[in-house]
Amino acid sequence: MLKNLILCLKLAVVFCAIVFFAKALEYLIFNGGLSGEFYDYVFFRK
């Protein structure tokens, strides 16, 4: 039971990381190149 719960949590974390990475890439593509704005978006400086 506990092992299944830990596995589910790991999968959820990996899934969130993939979704975030996809959003960051999408933002990068639509805003043309590695601008300062992109780094603000990635590191939550806005």
Backbone as numpy.savetxt, mean C-alpha at the origin, in Angstrom:
# Nx Ny Nz CAx CAy CAz Cx Cy Cz
-6.90 -23.68 15.88 -7.73 -22.46 15.88 -6.86 -21.20 15.88
-5.94 -21.14 16.83 -5.09 -19.96 16.94 -4.17 -19.82 15.72
-3.68 -20.96 15.23 -2.82 -20.93 14.03 -3.58 -20.38 12.84
-4.85 -20.79 12.71 -5.67 -20.28 11.61 -5.86 -18.77 11.72
-6.08 -18.30 12.95 -6.27 -16.87 13.17 -5.03 -16.07 12.78
-3.86 -16.57 13.19 -2.59 -15.91 12.85 -2.37 -15.90 11.34
-2.69 -17.02 10.69 -2.57 -17.11 9.23 -3.47 -16.08 8.55
-4.71 -15.97 9.04 -5.65 -15.00 8.48 -5.14 -13.56 8.65
-4.57 -13.27 9.81 -4.02 -11.93 10.05 -2.87 -11.64 9.10
-1.99 -12.63 8.93 -0.86 -12.45 7.99 -1.35 -12.19 6.58
-2.34 -12.96 6.16 -2.91 -12.77 4.82 -3.53 -11.39 4.67
-4.22 -10.94 5.71 -4.84 -9.61 5.68 -3.79 -8.51 5.55
-2.69 -8.65 6.29 -1.61 -7.66 6.22 -0.99 -7.63 4.83
-0.72 -8.81 4.28 -0.15 -8.89 2.93 -1.10 -8.27 1.91
-2.39 -8.58 2.02 -3.39 -8.05 1.11 -3.43 -6.52 1.18
-3.41 -5.97 2.39 -3.40 -4.51 2.57 -2.16 -3.88 1.95
-1.01 -4.53 2.13 0.24 -4.01 1.55 0.15 -3.99 0.02
-0.41 -5.05 -0.57 -0.55 -5.11 -2.03 -1.50 -4.02 -2.52
-2.64 -3.85 -1.83 -3.61 -2.83 -2.22 -2.99 -1.44 -2.13
-2.26 -1.17 -1.03 -1.62 0.14 -0.87 -0.60 0.38 -1.97
0.20 -0.65 -2.28 1.22 -0.53 -3.32 0.57 -0.25 -4.68
-0.54 -0.94 -4.96 -1.26 -0.72 -6.22 -1.79 0.71 -6.30
-2.34 1.21 -5.18 -2.85 2.59 -5.16 -1.72 3.59 -5.38
-0.59 3.35 -4.74 0.56 4.24 -4.90 1.05 4.23 -6.35
1.11 3.05 -6.97 1.54 2.95 -8.37 0.55 3.66 -9.29
-0.74 3.48 -9.03 -1.78 4.13 -9.82 -1.63 5.65 -9.73
-1.43 6.14 -8.52 -1.24 7.58 -8.30 -0.02 8.08 -9.07
1.06 7.30 -9.01 2.30 7.65 -9.70 2.07 7.73 -11.21
1.37 6.74 -11.76 1.13 6.71 -13.21 0.28 7.89 -13.65
-0.81 8.17 -12.90 -1.74 9.22 -13.31 -1.17 10.63 -13.07
-0.16 10.75 -12.21 0.40 12.08 -11.96 1.78 12.27 -12.61
2.17 11.31 -13.46 3.35 11.49 -14.30 4.66 11.63 -13.56
5.32 10.51 -13.31 6.68 10.56 -12.80 6.79 10.72 -11.30
8.03 10.54 -10.81 8.29 10.61 -9.37 8.45 12.07 -8.94
7.30 12.70 -8.70 7.33 14.08 -8.23 7.38 14.12 -6.71
7.58 15.28 -6.15 7.57 15.44 -4.71 6.21 15.08 -4.13
5.17 15.34 -4.92 3.81 15.04 -4.52 3.64 13.54 -4.27
4.25 12.73 -5.13 4.18 11.28 -4.98 4.78 10.84 -3.65
5.94 11.42 -3.30 6.57 11.06 -2.03 5.72 11.51 -0.85
5.07 12.66 -0.97 4.15 13.12 0.07 3.04 12.09 0.27
2.51 11.58 -0.84 1.42 10.61 -0.79 1.89 9.32 -0.11
3.06 8.84 -0.48 3.58 7.57 0.07 3.87 7.69 1.55
4.48 8.80 1.96 4.92 8.91 3.37 3.94 9.72 4.22
2.73 9.96 3.70 1.65 10.64 4.45 2.07 12.00 5.00
2.80 12.77 4.19 3.23 14.09 4.68 2.19 15.16 4.39
1.13 14.81 3.68 0.09 15.81 3.37 -0.81 16.05 4.57
